[in-house]
Structures are given as structure tokens and as C-alpha cells.
Amino acid sequence: MPGAAPGTPTFATTPIPTGSLPIGSPYGQPGYNQPTSAFGQVGYPPPPGQPGHPGLYQPGGAPRSGRGGRVALLVVAAVLLALVSAVGGGVVATQLADGKSAASPSVVVRDPAPNLDRSSVGGVAEAVLPSVVDISTGEAEGSGVIMTADGQVITNNHVVSGARQLTVTFSTGKTAQATVVGTDPAGDIAVIKIQGVSGLTPAKFGDSDALRVGDTVLAVGSPLGLQGSVTAGIVSALHRTISGESGGKSIADAIQTDAAINPGNSGGALVNLKGEVVGINTAIATAGESSSGNIGVGFAISANRARSAADQLAKGGKVSHPYLGVQLTDGNGGALVGGVVSGGPADKAGLQTGDLVTKFGSATVSDATSLINAVQAAKAGDQVQVQVNRNGTQQTVTVTLGEAP
């Protein structure tokens, strides 16, 4: 990825190359320099680029790495560890040279964590694969998740944006044409309809709010055009905000996972061990210009947020996004307002540049990311009490959230 900075997340869409490539060759993906804006935007972002043209995300709150864009190779020496285990929770004494035993520390006996039954992973994958499809636009390739038996499919907006034709490939290898039903560029969600099909296997959607850090998840999709691929990992973090440069995309409540996600996984399923879709895979972090693939940091839109948007789109509606109208950066114990959009909700409520937001409704605000999450969890038209620190004085203002333009 020429010009990409280390740690820069990009869309996980596979550009379709012209001509053939040997198996295992990377497809390559264009990218941009990491944004340098000091403020993240809360509001309605513009639509992403054309298919195969990866958008740019920056995980909210993540520290920036160096500008060199090179990845150092670390040589780690192997260290031999001597392990002493206690049998049945008993105490093991060390025999000294003179035959005496050293005093042993007290041992706290706890129930061991259950081992993951790897056989269950195969069963989950087998059950989910028929509900995940490959989506090709002729210029790029992504994935999608079947919502209804008659062919409604949820995917990412950046997978289908600007597409002139859509070809869907099922897990059986059969293909069909599809059309776009509706898109939500701000949330990077789209719904397409496969033509002339029935009796498909809809995916089961789970409650993404029930996820815990450390839960095992599987990513299912078509990385690098390899249809029907499954990778396993864990939930690395929850409630991430991935955002672009000022005025760019901002998606809150994202799930971070180390399950391998690569270009082509966009729009595919992130599932739990019950076989329930808990996220829609959308972006990856890269290691710099020398790499555009998985480095163990991927992001998925939470299923609750994605399915809510998809249901509105499937009915021909528009997805509503709340709008505050400020630019933000992290402050000391809150979100620092770096700019206020003239005539926006924040401006009308009296928020000012330099205000430190410490509370938004009932939510405590510790940084810019937490405020973005709180705003996007609300609805347009909501009246919210916002607590700010202005020049050392605590004040409360009432903001009526707007509809993102």
C-alpha cells in the first residue's frame, strides 16, 4: 500500500486484478497517507470511494505510530522455562541438597478455565457458510450475509458503491445477479437483492451487546478472492470508533478482532460459537506501505447497529444518524471541542471551541471516542443535557441533536 502509514485501517475489499495472478500472490491495494487532522468529526461523513478503492480509517484513541511506514523485524530469543505444576491443587515442595524441604507459598486453588472445543468451530463454520456469499462488481470483490430466504443480503456500502453490476456467488458455486436496494454511506451498510432465488439459508443474528472481550469469533468471507474462507480469533476490544480525517467517515461501536480479516472480507460475517452473526467485517489495520493484509487488527460493525440499518434500508427507508456538529480531540478528563459547525446543533445550544465535554446525557465522557459513541447511540431530535468545563467552570447546556445532512 504505497503511502500508507503504520497502523492505518483500510477497507477490506479485494480489488479484482486485470490478468491472472499465481495462487498466493497479493492483489495489492491503493491507499492514502494517514490523516493528520487533530480532530475527529462527529456527524454525517461523505460516501466512501469507488469499489476497490479502499477508504481510510483510524481507530479512535489509538496512539499514532512513526511516519516511516517500515516494519522492523524483531528477532526473539527462545527462553527455556522450567515449569513446576501442582497435582490436585496440592503444594509442591522443593527438595534441597541437604534433604530438607523449602517452605512453600500458599496455593489458591481455582477452577481451571474450560478448554475450547475445537470440534465445535468446524460445526459452526459448516452451519454459517451457506449464509455467506461472495459479491463481485467486476472491479472489486467483497462478501455479504443472507438476511432472507428470498435473497436480501447485507454488506458494506463500500463493497457496492458505484457498481454497475453485481454478481453473487453462493457457497455451492452457483451464481446470480443482484441489484442494490439501499445504502447507508455514513454507517457503511448496504442491502442488495439477489434476483430469481428462493429457499436460501438466512443467517442467524445474535446480540452484539452480549459480546465480551476474549470471546471466540469466526470471520467468514472471501479474502483475496478465496471464497468461503473461515478464520478464527477472539474479540480483542469493544466499542471502538474508527474514523477518517476531519469530515470523513466515523463508525462507532465497532468490534476489534484478531481473527484474520483481509481484502475481500468486507461485508462478511463475524460470528460467535453459537453460529450467530455478531458483526459485519468492514476494515483492517495495515503495517504500512509494505503490507495491505492482516496484521491481527480488524474491525467489524456491531450486528445490532448493522441489522437495524439494514432493516430500514430493506423497507426502502433512510437510516437516521444523529448530528452534533463539532470537531473533537481528547482532552484532560473529557472530549475537547476543537471547532463548532456554524448553525449546527452544538452552535445553537451554545457550545464553544475550547469547551471540555465531561458528560453527555447519562454517559460519562472521558475522551473524544466516548463522546462519539454517546452521540451515535442517540437519535436525531433527542434533547440531551451536556456538561462542559468552560474556563474552569462547570456548565450544562441542552443540545437538540440534528439529522445528519
HUNOR-V504130 format. One record per backbone hydrogen bond with DSSP energy under -0.5 kcal/mol. NH is the residue of the N-H (numbers start at 0). CO is the residue of the C=O. Records with the same first field share a line. If there is no record, write none. Layout:
BEGIN
NH=CO + CO
END
This chain:
BEGIN
3=0
5=65
6=285
7=4
8=6 + 56
9=283
10=54
11=281
12=10
13=140
14=12
15=138
16=14
18=16
24=21
39=327
41=325
42=40
44=42
45=246
50=160
52=49
53=51
56=8
57=242
59=240
61=58
71=69
73=71
74=72
75=73
76=74
80=78
82=80
87=85
88=85
89=86
92=90
94=92
95=93 + 99
98=95
101=93
108=106
109=107
117=115
119=116
120=116 + 117
121=117
122=118
123=119
124=120
125=121
126=122
127=123
128=124
129=125
130=127
131=128
132=143
133=168
134=141
135=166
136=139
137=139
140=13
141=134
142=265
143=132
144=153
145=130
146=151
147=151
150=147
152=191
153=144
154=189
158=155
159=155 + 156
160=156
162=159
165=177
166=135
167=165 + 175
168=133
169=173
172=169
175=167
177=165
178=192
180=190
181=190
183=188
186=183
187=183
188=183
189=154
190=181
191=152
192=178
193=150
194=176
196=193
199=148
201=199
202=145
203=274
204=202
205=276
207=205
209=206
210=207
213=234
214=211
216=232
217=270
218=230
219=217 + 268
220=228
221=263
223=262
224=221
225=222
226=224
228=220 + 225
230=218
232=216
234=214
235=233 + 255
236=255
239=253
241=239 + 250
242=57 + 240
243=248
247=244
250=241
251=249
253=239
254=299
255=236
256=297
257=233
263=11
264=261
265=11
266=280
267=264
268=219
269=278
270=217 + 268
271=275
274=271
276=203
277=269 + 275
278=269
279=300
280=267 + 278
281=298
282=298
283=9
284=296
285=7
287=290
288=3 + 68
289=68
290=287
297=256
298=282
299=254
300=279
301=252
302=277
305=301
306=302
307=303
308=304
309=305
310=306
311=307
312=308
313=309
314=310
315=312
316=311
322=401
324=41
325=41
326=338
327=39
328=335
330=333
332=330
333=330 + 365
334=356
335=328 + 333
336=354
337=326 + 335
338=326
340=324
343=340
345=323
347=343
348=344
349=345 + 346
350=345
353=336
354=351
355=388
356=334 + 354
357=386
358=386
359=362
360=384
362=359
364=357
365=363
370=366
371=367
372=368
373=369
374=370
375=371
376=372
377=373 + 374
380=400
381=378
383=381 + 398
385=383 + 396
386=358 + 384
387=394
388=355
389=387 + 392
390=388
392=389
394=387
396=385
398=383 + 396
400=381 + 398
401=322
403=320
END
